[in-house]
Amino acid sequence: ARRRYTIGAWAVLYLVVGYTALGIAHVADLPWVAALSIKGCVMSITYAVFDVQVMGHGDVLPPVGAAVAGAIGYTAAALAFVTWRVRRAEHAGMGGG
């Protein structure tokens, strides 16, 4: 049952929150809001690394600085969550050793 909740939470974060942020960024003309989208962060960083300019692209991409900050934030949150889960399992006596 926990696996379903985890997959559901990931889907909500990636699809609902991410695409909502991209939509708000597009409508309000606030590109930094797109940094709340994992897709927006990855695309912005990738375009900057490979020096790609896409004309007429429908998505609003965050500035590279905001995208890097968003990616760092997502990574830090994921590592904190994993650390919390491992410590909780450790205290419950799981994992041996």
N, C-alpha and C positions, 0 to 999 in steps of 0.2 A: 504494500500500500504506500510506503514511503517513496518508493521509486516513482510512482505515478504522480505524487505531489511534487517531487523534485522536477520531473519533466514538465509538469503543468506550470510550475513557477518559472522555469526557464522560458517556456513558450510565451507566457504573459510578458516577461521582461523583454524578450527579443522582439516579439511581434507587436504586442499592444503598446508597450511603452516606447519602443524604438520607432515604430511607424507613426505614433502620435507625435513624438518629438520632431520627426522629419516633417510632418504635416504642419505643425505649429511654426517651425523654422521657415517653411516655404510661405505660408500665409502671412505671418507677421514680419517677414523679411528680417529675421533674427538668426543668422546662420550659426551662431555659437550654441543655440538650443539643440541643434542637430548633434552636438557632442554627447547628448544623452542616449543616442542611438549607437549600438555597437557597430552596425553596418556603416553608419556615417563616419565613425571614427576610423574604421579599417580602410574605407575607400579614400578618405582624405589623406591619411598617412601614406597609403600605397601610391596615390597620384603624386604626392610630393616626392617620395623616394625615387620614383621612376620618371619624374618630370613630365607628367602627362597632363595635357590640357584638353578637356572634353567640351566641345561647343554644343550648346543646345541640350545639355543634359537636364533631365527633369528634376533630379534630386538636388536639394540644397545641401552642400557639404559644409561642415564646420571648418573654421580656420585651423591650420595645422597645429598651432599651439593648444587650442581648445581640444582638438582631437587627441593629441598626446596626453593631455591632462585627463580626458575622459577614459582613455585606455589604461592609464596608470590607476585611476580610480576603480575601474572595473576589476583590474588585476588585484589590487589591494583588497577589495571587498571579497573576491573569490578566495584569496589566500587566507583571509581572516575567517571566512566561513569554513574552509577545510580544516584549519587549525582548531576551531571551536568543535567541529564534529569529531576530530581525532581525539581531542582531550576528553570529550564527553564519553566516547567509546572506551577510552583508557580507564576512566573512573568507573565505568560499568563492568570492567574486568574483561573486556574483549581484546583480542589480538595476541594473547599469550605473552611470553617474554617477561 
